[in-house]
Amino acid sequence: MLREQVEAFSEEEASDALRLLELRRDPVVVAFRDAPIDDEPFTSEERATLTEADGDIAAGRTISLDELRRELGDE
């Protein structure tokens, strides 16, 4: 079944698939893939910050990335 699908790939699809397979050996990708899960507990300050951010989002106190860039003069 896999062989049939691979044989049906266009040149572009085959090239994309090959790049993805090669990424599996990339040392940076491997390091991220094999990195331990961050199990450090949240601090009370971090939890308060997240609660505040959730409240801002719920109240609509947000701006778009484009608006932020304009405010910072990046556009």
C-alpha positions as CSV (number, residue, x, y, z in Angstrom):
1,M,0.0,0.0,0.0
2,L,2.8,2.5,0.9
3,R,4.7,1.5,-2.2
4,E,1.7,2.2,-4.4
5,Q,1.2,5.6,-2.9
6,V,4.9,6.5,-3.3
7,E,5.0,5.3,-6.9
8,A,2.0,7.5,-7.6
9,F,3.8,10.6,-6.4
10,S,4.5,13.4,-8.8
11,E,8.2,14.6,-8.9
12,E,7.3,17.5,-6.7
13,E,5.5,15.3,-4.2
14,A,8.4,12.8,-4.1
15,S,10.8,15.7,-3.6
16,D,8.7,17.0,-0.7
17,A,8.5,13.5,0.9
18,L,12.2,13.1,0.6
19,R,12.9,16.4,2.3
20,L,10.6,15.3,5.2
21,L,12.4,12.0,5.5
22,E,15.7,13.8,5.6
23,L,14.5,16.1,8.4
24,R,14.2,13.0,10.6
25,R,18.0,12.9,10.7
26,D,18.6,16.6,11.2
27,P,20.3,17.0,14.5
28,V,18.2,20.0,15.5
29,V,15.0,18.3,14.7
30,V,16.2,15.2,16.6
31,A,17.2,17.3,19.7
32,F,13.7,18.9,19.8
33,R,12.0,15.6,19.2
34,D,13.9,13.9,22.0
35,A,13.9,16.8,24.4
36,P,12.3,15.9,27.8
37,I,8.9,17.4,28.5
38,D,9.1,20.5,30.6
39,D,7.5,19.4,33.8
40,E,8.5,22.4,35.9
41,P,5.4,23.6,37.8
42,F,4.0,27.0,37.2
43,T,4.7,29.7,39.7
44,S,1.9,31.7,41.3
45,E,3.1,34.7,39.4
46,E,2.9,32.8,36.1
47,R,-0.5,31.5,36.9
48,A,-1.7,35.1,37.7
49,T,-0.3,36.4,34.5
50,L,-2.1,33.8,32.5
51,T,-5.4,34.5,34.3
52,E,-4.9,38.2,33.5
53,A,-4.2,37.4,29.9
54,D,-7.3,35.2,29.6
55,G,-9.4,38.1,31.1
56,D,-8.0,40.5,28.5
57,I,-8.8,38.1,25.7
58,A,-12.3,37.5,27.0
59,A,-12.9,41.3,27.3
60,G,-11.6,41.9,23.8
61,R,-8.6,43.9,25.0
62,T,-6.4,42.7,22.2
63,I,-4.7,44.1,19.0
64,S,-3.7,42.4,15.8
65,L,-0.1,41.7,15.0
66,D,-0.3,44.3,12.1
67,E,-1.5,47.0,14.6
68,L,1.3,46.2,17.0
69,R,3.8,46.4,14.2
70,R,2.4,49.9,13.2
71,E,2.6,51.0,16.9
72,L,6.2,49.8,17.1
73,G,7.1,51.4,13.8
74,D,8.0,48.1,12.1
75,E,6.0,48.8,9.0
